[in-house]
Amino acid sequence: MFGFDALALARAQFAFTVMFHIVFPALSIGLASYLMVLEGLWLRTGRAVYIYLFRYWLKIFSLAFGMGVVSGLVMSYQFGTNWAVFSDKAGPIIGPLMGYEVLSAFFLEAGFLGIMLFGMNKVGRGLHFLATCIVAFGTLFSAFWILSVNSWMQTPDGFTLAADGRFLPTSWMRIMFNPSFFVRFPHMVLASYLSVAFLVGATGAWHLLHDRQNPAARMMFSMSMWMAAIVAPIQIGMGDLHGLNTLQYQPAKVAAMEGLFDTTRGAPLALFGIPNMQTEHLDYAIEIPHASSLILRHEWNGEVQGLKAWPVADRPNALVVFWSFRVMVGLGFAMLSIGLASLWLRHKRRLYDSRVLHWAVVAMGPSGLIALLAGWVTTEVGRQPYTVFGLLRTADSLSPIAAPGVAASLAAFAVVYFLVFGSGVLFLLKLMAAPPHSGETGPDPQMPARSSGIMPGPVLVAGE
């Protein structure tokens, strides 16, 4: 079908659906925690600005959560339609972990979401805040299970191979807490928090450009810049640990990330280049001598393996991995720069007055989500040609299905996704384009700005 075989089309379909899906859980993880903080601050201080912001972002969270659920259901069906062999062989491990995610994390989220959305006047402030906390915990617990599954596929452990090729569990603790889980899970959660921080910051900056005195816009911008300044350097440090873990367990992926074909002592760090898989050379390279060895081996002349150390059939696509990695890292340092700039302007008491910073944050609004997607491309393409790294090849995981069938479903997914989720994203942008105000209402129209005798204090305080 148009020069693509069933394997390429099935991979494209899964990549297309997962890249649509992952955006919404990332928003749910970050926004749920943000809402928990806002409601907690409102209960603690009584300041009306926090409940106004809670109402404002609750509507956005509920829509993102719903789109995440729908896109996740569609994506999971592909394990049966396109990847039946993978499901059969890895099912004894993947199936229970995915089931635990539904039975524990998703049930927590779904069970208490209704209270969070509509229960403020029905269960009281304390129980409502507990529901918000449980929803926030549920999103993190869901990420725990999904990252456990994906990390096991990257660094499989705690299993034995049956005679028929199936993966049978021998230690659930080693399966769940496999060698890469401890860096990949926090890396994903921090990425979600940064994504939401810049989305919230861009929304606040946009409204400050139109009304510098809007108290809710000032508050959300201030909180998001604190998040950027604190979390961005932590995320860069966690990314370094993630890279060292990958070097230990998936060195071919690191070679592709570096665009390195020849095993080299004192390997340079390529800032720019075009990996050529045919000539096995990094074309148009701009490099910093020895920097890659320093970062990866912590030695001036440390040895870094190149892609030629593996057979051609075992190498990931260096062109894709090289550039997706640089998009992720470049945006990470850009977010760090924004966070540091906000600290300087806050010190100068110009945080709400700098139009340059406000426009920069508006431009950086989607940066966290783009970096997250680039990171997943690096992770998943870098794992190829395996579904279960080193043990089960992607080509051996495919269902016995012809290319025209996969192409038809991919085309149908593309049309439906762009119509349905495109409309959803446009509505999300419309909600964020509306300025927050003191009369903000949430899904529960009777939600009060004050409750049980708590009086809102001043909307803003100096040094916020």
C-alpha positions as CSV (number, residue, x, y, z in Angstrom):
1,M,0.0,0.0,0.0
2,F,1.8,3.1,-1.3
3,G,5.1,1.4,-0.7
4,F,4.4,0.8,3.0
5,D,4.1,-2.7,4.4
6,A,1.8,-3.7,7.2
7,L,4.5,-3.3,9.9
8,A,5.3,0.3,8.9
9,L,1.6,1.2,8.8
10,A,0.8,-0.5,12.1
11,R,3.7,1.4,13.7
12,A,2.5,4.6,12.2
13,Q,-1.0,4.0,13.5
14,F,0.1,3.3,17.0
15,A,2.5,6.3,17.0
16,F,-0.3,8.6,15.7
17,T,-2.8,7.5,18.3
18,V,-0.3,7.5,21.2
19,M,0.9,11.0,20.4
20,F,-2.6,12.3,20.4
21,H,-3.4,10.4,23.7
22,I,-0.3,11.2,25.8
23,V,-1.0,15.0,25.7
24,F,-4.2,14.6,27.6
25,P,-3.0,12.4,30.5
26,A,0.0,14.7,30.9
27,L,-2.4,17.6,31.2
28,S,-4.6,15.6,33.6
29,I,-1.6,14.8,35.9
30,G,-0.4,18.4,36.1
31,L,-3.8,20.1,36.3
32,A,-5.1,17.7,39.0
33,S,-2.1,18.5,41.2
34,Y,-2.5,22.2,40.4
35,L,-6.2,22.1,41.3
36,M,-5.4,20.3,44.6
37,V,-2.9,23.1,45.5
38,L,-5.4,25.8,44.6
39,E,-8.2,24.4,46.7
40,G,-5.8,23.7,49.6
41,L,-4.6,27.3,49.5
42,W,-8.1,28.6,49.4
43,L,-9.1,26.5,52.4
44,R,-6.0,27.6,54.3
45,T,-6.1,31.3,53.5
46,G,-9.6,32.0,52.5
47,R,-8.4,34.2,49.6
48,A,-11.1,34.3,46.8
49,V,-8.5,34.4,44.0
50,Y,-7.6,30.7,44.6
51,I,-11.2,29.5,44.3
52,Y,-11.7,31.6,41.2
53,L,-8.7,30.0,39.6
54,F,-9.9,26.5,40.8
55,R,-13.2,27.0,39.0
56,Y,-11.4,28.3,35.9
57,W,-9.0,25.4,35.5
58,L,-11.5,22.8,36.7
59,K,-13.5,23.2,33.5
60,I,-10.3,22.8,31.4
61,F,-9.2,19.7,33.5
62,S,-12.5,17.9,33.1
63,L,-12.4,18.3,29.3
64,A,-8.8,17.2,29.0
65,F,-9.5,14.2,31.3
66,G,-12.5,13.1,29.1
67,M,-10.4,13.3,25.9
68,G,-7.6,11.4,27.6
69,V,-10.0,8.6,28.5
70,V,-11.5,8.3,25.0
71,S,-8.2,8.4,23.2
72,G,-6.7,5.9,25.6
73,L,-9.6,3.4,24.9
74,V,-9.0,3.6,21.2
75,M,-5.3,3.2,21.5
76,S,-5.6,0.1,23.7
77,Y,-7.7,-1.8,21.1
78,Q,-4.7,-1.9,18.8
79,F,-3.0,-4.4,21.0
80,G,-5.6,-6.9,19.7
81,T,-6.0,-5.7,16.1
82,N,-2.5,-4.9,15.1
83,W,-0.2,-6.4,17.7
84,A,-1.9,-9.7,18.5
85,V,1.4,-11.7,18.7
86,F,2.9,-9.2,21.1
87,S,-0.3,-9.4,23.2
88,D,-0.1,-13.2,23.2
89,K,3.6,-13.4,24.2
90,A,3.8,-10.4,26.6
91,G,0.2,-10.6,27.8
92,P,0.9,-12.6,31.0
93,I,2.9,-9.5,32.2
94,I,1.3,-6.6,30.3
95,G,-2.3,-7.7,30.9
96,P,-2.2,-7.8,34.7
97,L,-0.3,-4.5,35.0
98,M,-2.8,-2.7,32.7
99,G,-5.7,-4.3,34.6
100,Y,-4.3,-3.0,37.9
101,E,-4.2,0.5,36.4
102,V,-7.9,0.3,35.6
103,L,-9.0,-1.3,38.8
104,S,-7.0,1.0,41.1
105,A,-5.9,4.3,39.5
106,F,-8.7,4.8,37.0
107,F,-11.4,3.7,39.4
108,L,-10.1,6.3,41.9
109,E,-10.1,9.0,39.3
110,A,-13.5,8.2,37.9
111,G,-15.1,7.5,41.2
112,F,-14.2,10.8,42.8
113,L,-14.2,13.0,39.7
114,G,-18.0,13.5,40.0
115,I,-17.6,14.8,43.6
116,M,-14.7,17.0,42.5
117,L,-16.9,18.5,39.7
118,F,-20.3,18.7,41.3
119,G,-20.0,18.0,45.0
120,M,-18.9,21.3,46.7
121,N,-22.3,22.0,48.0
122,K,-23.2,18.4,48.7
123,V,-20.3,17.0,50.7
124,G,-18.7,20.0,52.3
125,R,-15.4,21.6,51.9
126,G,-13.3,19.0,53.7
127,L,-14.7,16.0,51.8
128,H,-14.6,17.9,48.5
129,F,-10.9,18.7,49.0
130,L,-10.3,15.0,49.9
131,A,-12.0,14.1,46.5
132,T,-9.7,16.5,44.7
133,C,-6.6,15.0,46.4
134,I,-7.8,11.5,45.5
135,V,-8.2,12.5,41.9
136,A,-4.8,14.0,41.8
137,F,-3.3,10.9,43.4
138,G,-5.2,8.7,40.9
139,T,-3.6,10.5,38.0
140,L,-0.2,9.9,39.5
141,F,-1.1,6.2,40.3
142,S,-2.2,5.7,36.7
143,A,1.1,7.1,35.5
144,F,2.8,4.7,37.9
145,W,1.2,1.6,36.2
146,I,1.6,2.8,32.7
147,L,5.3,3.8,33.2
148,S,5.8,0.4,34.9
149,V,4.5,-1.3,31.8
150,N,6.5,0.8,29.4
151,S,9.7,0.6,31.4
152,W,9.4,-3.2,31.6
153,M,9.3,-3.2,27.8
154,Q,12.5,-1.1,27.8
155,T,14.3,-3.0,30.5
156,P,12.6,-6.3,31.0
157,D,13.1,-8.1,34.3
158,G,11.4,-10.6,36.7
159,F,10.3,-13.1,34.1
160,T,11.1,-16.4,32.4
161,L,10.6,-17.4,28.8
162,A,8.3,-20.3,28.2
163,A,8.9,-22.9,25.5
164,D,6.3,-21.2,23.3
165,G,8.0,-17.8,23.6
166,R,5.6,-16.3,26.2
167,F,6.9,-14.1,29.0
168,L,5.9,-15.6,32.3
169,P,6.2,-13.6,35.6
170,T,8.6,-14.8,38.3
171,S,8.7,-11.7,40.4
172,W,6.1,-8.9,40.2
173,M,8.3,-6.6,42.3
174,R,11.1,-6.9,39.8
175,I,8.6,-6.5,36.9
176,M,7.1,-3.3,38.3
177,F,10.3,-1.8,39.7
178,N,12.4,-2.8,36.7
179,P,15.9,-1.2,36.2
180,S,14.6,1.9,34.3
181,F,11.4,2.6,36.2
182,F,13.0,4.7,38.9
183,V,14.2,7.3,36.4
184,R,11.5,7.1,33.8
185,F,8.5,7.5,36.2
186,P,9.7,10.8,37.9
187,H,10.9,12.0,34.5
188,M,7.4,11.7,33.1
189,V,5.7,13.2,36.1
190,L,8.0,16.2,36.1
191,A,7.5,16.6,32.3
192,S,3.7,16.7,33.0
193,Y,4.2,19.3,35.7
194,L,6.4,21.5,33.4
195,S,3.9,21.1,30.6
196,V,1.1,22.4,32.7
197,A,3.2,25.1,34.3
198,F,4.0,26.6,30.9
199,L,0.4,26.2,29.7
200,V,-0.9,28.0,32.8
201,G,1.9,30.5,32.5
202,A,1.1,31.2,28.9
203,T,-2.6,31.7,29.7
204,G,-1.8,34.1,32.6
205,A,0.8,36.0,30.4
206,W,-1.8,36.4,27.6
207,H,-4.3,37.9,30.0
208,L,-1.6,40.1,31.6
209,L,-0.8,41.5,28.1
210,H,-4.4,42.7,27.9
211,D,-5.0,43.6,31.6
212,R,-1.9,43.9,33.8
213,Q,-4.0,44.3,36.9
214,N,-6.2,41.1,36.6
215,P,-5.6,39.5,40.0
216,A,-6.3,35.9,38.8
217,A,-4.0,36.3,35.8
218,R,-1.3,37.6,38.0
219,M,-1.6,34.8,40.5
220,M,-1.6,32.0,37.8
221,F,1.4,33.6,36.1
222,S,3.3,33.9,39.4
223,M,2.6,30.3,40.4
224,S,3.6,28.9,37.0
225,M,6.9,30.9,37.0
226,W,7.8,29.5,40.4
227,M,7.1,26.1,39.1
228,A,9.3,26.7,36.0
229,A,12.1,28.0,38.1
230,I,12.0,25.1,40.6
231,V,11.1,22.1,38.4
232,A,13.0,22.9,35.2
233,P,16.5,22.4,36.8
234,I,15.3,19.3,38.6
235,Q,14.0,17.9,35.3
236,I,17.3,18.5,33.6
237,G,19.1,16.7,36.4
238,M,16.6,13.8,36.2
239,G,17.1,13.7,32.4
240,D,20.8,13.3,33.0
241,L,20.1,10.3,35.3
242,H,17.8,8.9,32.7
243,G,20.5,9.2,30.1
244,L,23.0,7.4,32.2
245,N,20.5,4.6,32.9
246,T,19.8,4.3,29.1
247,L,23.6,4.1,28.5
248,Q,23.8,1.2,30.8
249,Y,20.8,-0.8,29.5
250,Q,20.3,0.5,25.9
251,P,23.6,1.8,24.7
252,A,22.5,1.7,21.0
253,K,19.8,4.2,21.8
254,V,22.4,6.6,23.3
255,A,24.6,6.2,20.2
256,A,21.6,7.2,18.0
257,M,20.9,10.1,20.3
258,E,24.5,11.3,20.0
259,G,24.6,10.6,16.2
260,L,27.8,8.5,16.9
261,F,28.6,5.8,14.5
262,D,32.2,4.9,15.4
263,T,33.1,3.8,18.9
264,T,35.2,6.7,20.2
265,R,37.4,7.7,23.1
266,G,36.9,11.3,24.0
267,A,33.6,11.4,22.1
268,P,32.5,14.8,21.0
269,L,29.0,16.2,21.7
270,A,27.2,17.0,18.4
271,L,25.2,20.2,18.6
272,F,24.1,19.9,15.0
273,G,24.3,17.3,12.3
274,I,22.4,15.0,10.0
275,P,22.9,11.3,10.7
276,N,23.3,9.4,7.5
277,M,22.3,5.8,8.0
278,Q,23.5,4.8,4.5
279,T,27.0,6.2,4.8
280,E,27.2,5.7,8.6
281,H,28.4,9.2,9.1
282,L,27.2,12.4,10.9
283,D,27.0,14.9,8.1
284,Y,27.5,18.7,8.6
285,A,28.5,18.1,12.3
286,I,29.0,20.9,14.7
287,E,30.7,19.4,17.7
288,I,32.1,20.2,21.2
289,P,35.2,18.0,21.6
290,H,35.2,15.4,24.4
291,A,31.8,16.7,25.8
292,S,29.9,13.5,25.2
293,S,32.5,11.5,27.1
294,L,32.4,13.9,29.9
295,I,28.6,13.8,30.2
296,L,28.1,10.1,29.7
297,R,31.3,8.6,31.2
298,H,32.4,11.5,33.4
299,E,35.9,11.1,31.8
300,W,37.8,13.3,29.4
301,N,38.6,10.3,27.2
302,G,35.8,8.0,28.2
303,E,34.8,5.5,25.6
304,V,31.3,5.8,24.0
305,Q,30.1,3.0,21.7
306,G,29.0,3.9,18.2
307,L,26.2,2.4,16.2
308,K,28.7,0.3,14.2
309,A,29.1,-1.9,17.3
310,W,25.7,-3.4,16.5
311,P,24.5,-5.2,13.4
312,V,22.6,-3.0,10.9
313,A,19.3,-4.8,11.7
314,D,19.7,-4.0,15.4
315,R,20.2,-0.3,15.1
316,P,17.4,2.4,15.8
317,N,16.8,5.1,13.3
318,A,19.5,7.6,14.2
319,L,18.1,10.5,12.2
320,V,14.8,10.5,14.1
321,V,16.3,9.8,17.5
322,F,19.1,12.4,17.1
323,W,16.7,15.2,16.3
324,S,13.8,14.3,18.7
325,F,16.4,14.2,21.5
326,R,17.7,17.7,20.6
327,V,14.2,19.1,20.4
328,M,13.5,17.8,23.9
329,V,16.8,19.0,25.4
330,G,16.7,22.4,23.6
331,L,13.2,23.1,24.9
332,G,14.2,22.0,28.4
333,F,17.0,24.6,28.5
334,A,14.7,27.2,27.0
335,M,12.2,26.5,29.9
336,L,15.0,26.8,32.4
337,S,16.0,30.1,30.9
338,I,12.4,31.4,31.3
339,G,12.4,30.2,34.9
340,L,15.6,32.0,35.7
341,A,14.5,35.2,33.9
342,S,11.3,35.2,36.0
343,L,13.3,35.0,39.2
344,W,15.4,38.0,38.1
345,L,12.3,40.0,37.2
346,R,10.5,39.0,40.4
347,H,13.6,40.2,42.3
348,K,13.3,43.5,40.4
349,R,9.5,43.6,41.1
350,R,8.9,43.7,37.3
351,L,7.4,40.2,37.0
352,Y,4.0,41.6,35.9
353,D,5.3,44.5,33.9
354,S,7.7,42.8,31.5
355,R,5.9,42.4,28.2
356,V,9.0,40.7,26.7
357,L,8.7,38.0,29.3
358,H,5.0,37.7,28.8
359,W,5.3,37.3,25.1
360,A,8.1,34.8,25.6
361,V,6.0,32.7,27.9
362,V,3.0,32.9,25.5
363,A,5.3,31.6,22.7
364,M,6.6,28.9,25.1
365,G,3.0,27.8,26.1
366,P,3.1,24.5,24.2
367,S,6.8,23.9,24.8
368,G,6.4,21.4,27.6
369,L,4.0,19.2,25.6
370,I,6.3,19.4,22.5
371,A,9.2,18.4,24.6
372,L,7.2,15.6,26.1
373,L,6.3,14.3,22.7
374,A,9.9,14.6,21.5
375,G,11.0,12.6,24.5
376,W,8.5,9.8,23.8
377,V,9.7,9.7,20.2
378,T,13.3,9.4,21.4
379,T,12.3,6.6,23.9
380,E,10.1,4.6,21.5
381,V,12.0,4.9,18.2
382,G,15.3,4.4,20.1
383,R,13.9,1.1,21.4
384,Q,13.5,-0.3,17.9
385,P,13.7,-2.8,16.4
386,Y,12.2,-4.4,19.5
387,T,8.9,-4.2,21.4
388,V,10.4,-6.0,24.4
389,F,13.9,-4.8,24.2
390,G,16.5,-7.4,23.2
391,L,14.0,-10.2,23.3
392,L,10.9,-9.7,21.0
393,R,11.3,-7.9,17.7
394,T,8.7,-5.5,16.5
395,A,8.4,-7.4,13.2
396,D,7.6,-10.6,15.2
397,S,4.9,-8.8,17.2
398,L,2.6,-8.0,14.4
399,S,-0.9,-9.5,13.8
400,P,-1.4,-11.5,10.6
401,I,-3.1,-8.6,8.9
402,A,-2.6,-7.1,5.4
403,A,-1.4,-3.6,4.7
404,P,-4.6,-2.4,3.1
405,G,-6.6,-3.2,6.3
406,V,-4.1,-1.3,8.5
407,A,-4.0,1.6,6.0
408,A,-7.8,1.9,6.0
409,S,-8.0,2.0,9.8
410,L,-5.1,4.5,9.9
411,A,-6.9,6.8,7.5
412,A,-10.2,6.5,9.5
413,F,-8.3,7.3,12.7
414,A,-6.7,10.3,11.1
415,V,-10.0,11.8,10.0
416,V,-11.9,11.1,13.2
417,Y,-9.1,12.2,15.5
418,F,-8.5,15.5,13.7
419,L,-12.3,16.2,13.7
420,V,-13.1,15.1,17.3
421,F,-9.9,16.0,19.1
422,G,-9.2,19.0,17.0
423,S,-12.6,20.4,18.0
424,G,-11.8,19.5,21.7
425,V,-8.4,21.3,21.5
426,L,-10.1,24.4,19.9
427,F,-12.6,24.4,22.8
428,L,-9.8,24.1,25.3
429,L,-8.1,27.1,23.7
430,K,-11.4,29.0,23.8
431,L,-11.7,28.4,27.5
432,M,-8.2,29.5,28.1
433,A,-8.7,32.6,26.0
434,A,-11.5,33.8,28.2
435,P,-10.0,36.0,31.1
436,P,-10.5,34.7,34.6
437,H,-12.6,37.0,36.7
438,S,-14.1,37.3,40.2
439,G,-17.4,35.8,39.2
440,E,-15.9,32.7,37.8
441,T,-18.2,29.7,37.9
442,G,-17.3,26.1,37.8
443,P,-19.2,22.9,36.7
444,D,-21.1,23.3,40.0
445,P,-22.9,26.6,39.5
446,Q,-23.6,27.0,43.2
447,M,-20.0,26.6,44.3
448,P,-19.4,29.5,46.7
449,A,-16.4,31.8,46.9
450,R,-16.6,31.6,50.7
451,S,-17.9,28.8,52.8
452,S,-18.5,27.9,56.4
453,G,-17.4,31.3,57.7
454,I,-14.1,31.5,55.8
455,M,-13.8,35.0,54.6
456,P,-11.7,35.8,51.5
457,G,-8.7,37.9,52.4
458,P,-6.9,40.4,50.1
459,V,-6.7,39.2,46.6
460,L,-3.0,40.0,46.2
461,V,-0.2,40.5,48.6
462,A,3.1,42.1,48.0
463,G,5.9,39.9,46.8
464,E,3.6,37.3,45.4
